[in-house]
Amino acid sequence: MSDLFDACEICGGCNWTEWYTGPVRNGPFGFSVEGGVVARCGGCGADRLSEKSCAPETIYESDAYRKKLQQDLDTKAYFADHDHLQIHTLMTLWPRSLHGLTVADVGCAGGSFLDHVAGLAARVIAIEPSPMFQSSLAERGFETFSYARDAAGACARTVDLAVSLQVIEHTVNPRAFLEEIRPLISSSGSLLISTPNRDDILMELLPEDFPAFFYRVVHRWYFDAKSLADCARRAGYSVAQTRHVHRYGLSNALAWLRDRRPTGRARLAGIEPLADGLWRDYLEATGHSDCLYMLLQPAGGEGGL
């Protein structure tokens, strides 16, 4: 393993255990590359894809990332793909009021979440490295920066609520990423992060098929609740709350079992919303949802929902 993995960026450990070998997704369903290796760190418990299989970090500073996913390269198309997902974040934040707060979204892409809260927040900060989105974010009145470190001067200790949604898994160093956000957060503020859950039920139900879809070249890191909390604490945060959130209906799981492929939000005949609700509640209660949300506050702070 030593020829594939250096010291863990999160904890500095060198005790890696091979967890998966095989193809990893390279874009949408059906596109993959061979030779992927995912290993688990014995120090912090996080999983990492070997660097040789990872997309370069600079992919997010251009339109290369969206092209790899075969997504349209305009803000309108981004909204069509992402607006419906904001309900999960808003429900996680509920019943916290955002009236009058300073809100920052780190890795906000086209800014769908910020659009949903802009009418409530007093100040809205968009942090996004892609020039493709930056002009649109600025035109919509958001203070715009490429990285959290770039906002440190203008926004230090002013942010009441920072969010970073499905971003940490892309970073080269998740601990450093969280450390870079911390100076922005006020003494009573908090940070809400989300990431795919490596304990997704389909990893257990389809161990021969689903991992090749779950692991992907644009995700270096894979967490469960325990390893994500460990990373956050090493970065100087305390964990205020952890929530497992499932974003897909029962139809998606059944299609995977029947066809070995995703259906997304499409509904199979005979599957009603009641079944989706029961399925979602079960997975969230047992920790087998597709997504993790974690509310953090700087160690010694007073933040929370």
Secondary structure, DSSP 4 states (H G I P E B T S, - for coil): -TTT--S-TTT----EEEEEEEEEE-SSTT-EEEEEEEEEETTT--EEE-GGGSPPGGGGGSSHHHHHTT--SSHHHHHHHHGGGHHHHHHHHTT---TT-EEEEET-TT-HHHHHHTTT-SEEEEE---HHHHHHHHHTT-EEESSHHHHHHHHTTTEEEEEEES-GGG-S-HHHHHHHHGGGEEEEEEEEEEEEBTT-HHHHH-TTTSHHHHSBTT--EEB-HHHHHHHHHHTTEEEEEEEEE--S-HHHHHHHHHHSS--TT---TT--HHHHHHHHHHHHHHT--SEEEEEEEETT-----
